[in-house]
Amino acid sequence: MRVDSAPVTDAPSADDSLPHEFDHKHSDVSGGWLRAATFGAMDGLVSNTSLIAGIGGAGVASHTIVLGGVAGLVSGAFSMALGEYTSVTTQNEQLDAEVSVEKNALRRHPDAELAELVDMFVGMGMSEDTARSAAAEVHADPERALDIHVSQELGLDPSDKPSPLVAAGSSFAMFSIGAVFPLLPYLLGFASLTAGLVVGGIGLILAGALAARFTAQSTIRGALRQLLFGAIAIGATYAIGSLIGIGIPG
């Protein structure tokens, strides 16, 4: 008696997912949002908590502390967003310029560029015959040849550029969220510098732990590291504010 049976496998078929996706996944690190969001949140927490500590250390009224904190939030958020937009735009423009250089080189010296790609493939471990065959196949498509040369020579993918708007928006939003933390007690009616600094410290712990989660690092270490760095900046600003406050007449 003949029994027909299909091979048994735990892996999904190629129709269900890409090869080797069944046992792990990668986070989306493209688009430039993660770095901008993390930097924005950290900067908002550290800079505004330090600002409030410095103003409060000078012994001014709670209204002045809130005014300074809100001004720091607004100005810092716009500064971060504009800085991210300019930075990412400049980075993309520089990449475009390098792509243009490589495109001209491929057009003017195709044989030399082909030989260069063969050398790169050999350096990656291919035999010379395999490298020549692979390079010739790549150069059969000018656009693909351009992408391969740029990625091999610069380590960049010309089709995967971060968005300046996404980076700016992420930075603006996360800076604002981070900067509002030390203001929360005041906005809720508790005019206490100590409470503001404590809430700011809690924000630093949460931000450090969340950033560590994104990078698969120890959340405790990430939280404590960010709290330590923030405490240094906050303590220094408070000390300067106290010294200046002593010298203010009246």
Number of C-alpha atoms within 10 A of each C-alpha: 2 4 4 4 6 5 4 6 7 6 13 13 11 10 7 10 11 10 12 11 13 13 7 6 8 6 7 9 11 12 16 20 21 18 16 26 22 21 17 29 26 23 23 32 29 26 22 28 35 26 24 30 28 25 26 24 22 21 16 12 11 17 11 14 24 20 13 16 24 18 13 20 25 14 12 21 27 18 16 26 25 18 16 25 21 16 15 21 18 13 15 18 13 12 18 14 12 15 21 14 12 19 20 13 14 19 11 11 11 15 12 12 19 19 15 15 24 23 16 17 19 16 12 10 10 15 13 14 11 14 21 19 12 15 22 16 12 19 20 10 10 14 11 13 22 21 18 20 24 21 14 14 12 13 10 16 15 17 7 10 18 17 17 24 19 20 28 27 23 25 32 26 20 24 32 26 18 27 31 24 22 31 28 17 19 17 11 8 8 13 18 14 21 13 16 22 21 16 20 30 23 17 27 31 22 19 22 24 21 17 23 17 14 13 11 9 13 13 20 14 14 22 21 16 16 21 21 15 12 23 19 13 16 23 15 15 22 22 15 15 21 18 14 15 17 12 9 9 5 4
